[in-house]
């Protein structure tokens, strides 16, 4: 046997063993997938449906049914009767909608513009809605009546992006996040009648306590250090 024939046989042997190893691995993977499927089926997870459709979450109830676009920024009224959210069902830019939580699919559209309208929040009496909009170029806080359409009151007006409003329980003030051009975010309270401002320091995503012992407290995320994206949860009176 010459050297060329010997090299050829060695090469063929190596290929044979590689193919054998691949076949064994493929069989093991199929067995693992089969075992995983059986385990998931035994736990009530149907493989041809999303996990959130499983029996584990059988009490889930769908409240919006947009076919094109997306629904987001959900919040509820303080009495849990109404659902407030944004949707791109009619426009590319998000608009604000209301629906009865326990009612039918009928929706009330509250904004109608080519601008973005996001993060809506009901006042404690559900008569007003505060939200963020970039209709003037940058983000500001606006208020609109829940039942009536048309009039919109602009709450903030500065070069920063003012977002994520949350009402005080008495409806007299709003806490919000103001983000400057450097990306630093601070929390501010605005008293609506006097327009007076109170600075709470660095923070984002404020939520004013709704009632009881929490009515004078604001929950928010605060960075460990300025200009950082590492946050902790804080409460301030």
C-alpha positions as CSV (number, residue, x, y, z in Angstrom):
1,X,0.0,0.0,0.0
2,X,1.4,3.3,-1.0
3,X,1.4,6.5,1.1
4,X,-1.5,8.1,-0.8
5,X,-3.7,5.1,-0.2
6,X,-2.9,5.0,3.5
7,X,-3.7,8.7,3.9
8,X,-7.0,8.1,2.1
9,X,-8.0,5.3,4.4
10,X,-7.1,7.4,7.5
11,X,-9.2,10.3,6.1
12,X,-12.1,8.0,5.5
13,X,-11.9,6.6,9.0
14,X,-11.9,10.1,10.6
15,X,-14.9,11.1,8.5
16,X,-16.7,7.9,9.6
17,X,-16.1,8.6,13.3
18,X,-17.2,12.3,12.9
19,X,-20.4,11.2,11.3
20,X,-21.0,8.7,14.1
21,X,-20.5,11.3,16.8
22,X,-22.8,13.7,15.1
23,X,-25.6,11.1,14.8
24,X,-25.2,10.3,18.5
25,X,-25.4,14.0,19.5
26,X,-28.5,14.5,17.3
27,X,-30.2,11.5,18.9
28,X,-29.4,12.8,22.4
29,X,-30.8,16.3,21.5
30,X,-34.0,14.7,20.2
31,X,-34.4,12.7,23.4
32,X,-33.8,15.8,25.5
33,X,-36.4,17.8,23.5
34,X,-38.9,14.9,23.8
35,X,-38.3,14.7,27.5
36,X,-38.7,18.5,27.8
37,X,-42.0,18.4,25.8
38,X,-43.3,15.6,28.0
39,X,-42.4,17.5,31.2
40,X,-44.1,20.7,29.9
41,X,-47.2,18.8,28.8
42,X,-47.4,17.1,32.2
43,X,-47.4,20.6,33.8
44,X,-50.2,21.8,31.6
45,X,-48.2,23.7,29.0
46,X,-49.5,23.2,25.5
47,X,-46.6,23.4,23.0
48,X,-48.5,25.0,20.1
49,X,-49.6,28.0,22.3
50,X,-47.7,30.7,24.1
51,X,-46.9,29.9,27.7
52,X,-49.2,32.6,29.0
53,X,-52.1,30.7,27.6
54,X,-51.4,27.7,29.9
55,X,-53.6,26.5,32.7
56,X,-51.3,28.1,35.2
57,X,-52.7,31.5,34.1
58,X,-56.2,30.5,33.4
59,X,-57.6,33.6,35.2
60,X,-56.0,36.0,32.7
61,X,-58.5,38.3,31.0
62,X,-57.8,40.2,27.7
63,X,-58.9,43.8,27.8
64,X,-57.7,45.2,24.5
65,X,-58.0,43.6,21.0
66,X,-55.9,45.7,18.7
67,X,-55.1,43.8,15.5
68,X,-52.7,46.3,13.9
69,X,-50.5,48.4,16.1
70,X,-49.9,47.9,19.9
71,X,-51.5,48.8,23.2
72,X,-49.2,49.9,26.0
73,X,-48.8,52.2,29.1
74,X,-51.8,50.7,31.0
75,X,-53.1,52.2,34.2
76,X,-56.5,52.1,36.0
77,X,-58.7,54.6,37.8
78,X,-58.6,54.7,41.6
79,X,-61.9,52.9,41.8
80,X,-60.7,50.2,39.3
81,X,-63.6,50.8,36.9
82,X,-61.7,52.2,34.0
83,X,-58.6,51.2,32.0
84,X,-56.4,53.9,30.6
85,X,-53.8,53.1,28.0
86,X,-52.1,54.2,24.8
87,X,-52.5,52.6,21.4
88,X,-51.2,52.9,17.8
89,X,-54.3,51.2,16.4
90,X,-55.3,54.3,14.4
91,X,-52.0,56.2,14.1
92,X,-48.3,55.4,14.0
93,X,-48.0,57.8,17.0
94,X,-49.5,56.5,20.3
95,X,-52.9,58.0,21.3
96,X,-54.7,57.8,24.6
97,X,-57.8,55.6,25.1
98,X,-60.2,54.7,27.9
99,X,-62.4,51.6,28.3
100,X,-64.7,50.2,31.0
101,X,-62.8,47.4,32.6
102,X,-65.9,45.2,33.1
103,X,-67.7,46.5,30.0
104,X,-67.6,45.6,26.3
105,X,-64.9,46.4,23.8
106,X,-66.1,50.0,23.2
107,X,-63.2,52.5,23.5
108,X,-63.1,56.3,24.0
109,X,-60.3,58.0,22.2
110,X,-59.0,61.0,24.2
111,X,-56.2,62.3,21.9
112,X,-56.2,62.8,18.2
113,X,-52.9,64.1,16.8
114,X,-49.8,63.1,14.8
115,X,-47.7,63.6,18.0
116,X,-46.9,61.0,20.7
117,X,-49.1,60.9,23.7
118,X,-47.9,58.5,26.4
119,X,-47.9,57.5,30.1
120,X,-51.5,58.6,31.0
121,X,-52.6,58.7,34.6
122,X,-56.1,59.3,36.1
123,X,-56.6,61.8,38.9
124,X,-57.9,60.3,42.1
125,X,-61.5,61.3,41.2
126,X,-61.1,60.0,37.6
127,X,-62.2,63.4,36.2
128,X,-58.8,64.3,34.7
129,X,-56.0,62.6,32.9
130,X,-52.4,63.7,33.0
131,X,-50.1,62.5,30.3
132,X,-46.8,63.2,28.4
133,X,-46.7,64.6,24.9
134,X,-44.1,65.9,22.5
135,X,-46.6,68.0,20.5
136,X,-44.4,71.1,21.1
137,X,-41.1,69.5,20.1
138,X,-40.0,68.1,23.4
139,X,-41.9,66.2,26.1
140,X,-44.2,68.1,28.4
141,X,-47.0,67.3,30.9
142,X,-50.6,67.9,29.8
143,X,-54.0,67.5,31.4
144,X,-57.2,66.6,29.6
145,X,-60.8,66.1,31.0
146,X,-61.9,62.5,31.1
147,X,-65.5,63.0,30.0
148,X,-65.2,66.0,27.7
149,X,-63.1,66.3,24.6
150,X,-61.2,69.2,23.2
151,X,-59.5,71.4,25.8
152,X,-56.0,70.4,26.8
153,X,-54.1,72.2,29.6
154,X,-50.3,72.4,29.3
155,X,-48.7,71.9,32.7
156,X,-45.0,72.2,32.1
157,X,-43.1,74.2,29.5
158,X,-39.3,74.1,29.5
159,X,-36.4,72.7,27.4
160,X,-36.2,69.5,29.4
161,X,-38.3,66.4,28.7
162,X,-41.0,66.2,31.4
163,X,-42.5,62.7,31.6
164,X,-44.2,60.1,33.8
165,X,-46.8,62.2,35.7
166,X,-48.5,60.9,38.8
167,X,-51.3,62.7,40.7
168,X,-51.4,63.6,44.4
169,X,-54.5,62.0,46.1
170,X,-56.2,65.4,46.5
171,X,-55.7,66.2,42.8
172,X,-53.9,69.5,43.5
173,X,-50.4,68.5,42.5
174,X,-48.5,66.3,40.1
175,X,-45.1,64.7,40.5
176,X,-43.1,64.1,37.3
177,X,-39.7,63.3,36.0
178,X,-37.7,66.0,34.2
179,X,-34.8,64.8,31.9
180,X,-32.2,67.3,30.8
181,X,-30.1,67.2,27.6
182,X,-27.4,65.2,29.3
183,X,-29.9,62.4,30.3
184,X,-29.9,63.3,34.0
185,X,-33.4,62.9,35.5
186,X,-34.9,64.7,38.5
187,X,-38.3,64.6,40.2
188,X,-40.4,67.7,40.5
189,X,-43.7,68.4,42.1
190,X,-45.9,71.1,40.6
191,X,-48.8,72.6,42.5
192,X,-51.4,73.1,39.8
193,X,-53.1,76.3,41.1
194,X,-50.0,78.3,42.0
195,X,-47.7,76.6,39.5
196,X,-45.1,76.4,42.3
197,X,-42.3,73.8,41.9
198,X,-40.6,71.6,44.5
199,X,-37.5,69.6,43.5
200,X,-37.0,66.1,45.0
201,X,-33.6,65.4,43.5
202,X,-32.5,62.7,41.2
203,X,-35.1,60.0,40.3
204,X,-37.4,58.5,37.7
205,X,-40.8,56.7,37.4
206,X,-42.5,58.4,40.3
207,X,-45.7,57.0,41.8
208,X,-47.7,59.0,44.4
209,X,-49.3,56.9,47.1
210,X,-53.0,56.7,46.5
211,X,-54.5,56.8,50.1
212,X,-54.1,56.1,53.8
213,X,-50.6,56.2,55.2
214,X,-49.2,56.3,51.7
215,X,-51.0,59.5,50.5
216,X,-48.1,61.7,51.5
217,X,-45.4,59.4,50.1
218,X,-43.9,59.1,46.6
219,X,-42.3,55.9,45.4
220,X,-39.6,56.2,42.7
221,X,-36.3,54.9,41.3
222,X,-33.2,56.7,42.3
223,X,-29.7,56.2,40.8
224,X,-26.9,55.3,43.1
225,X,-24.8,58.1,41.7
226,X,-25.6,61.0,39.3
227,X,-25.1,60.1,35.6
228,X,-25.5,56.3,36.4
229,X,-28.0,53.8,35.3
230,X,-27.9,51.6,38.4
231,X,-31.1,52.3,40.4
232,X,-32.6,51.5,43.8
233,X,-36.2,51.9,45.0
234,X,-36.8,54.9,47.3
235,X,-39.7,56.6,49.1
236,X,-39.9,60.2,50.0
237,X,-42.5,62.2,52.0
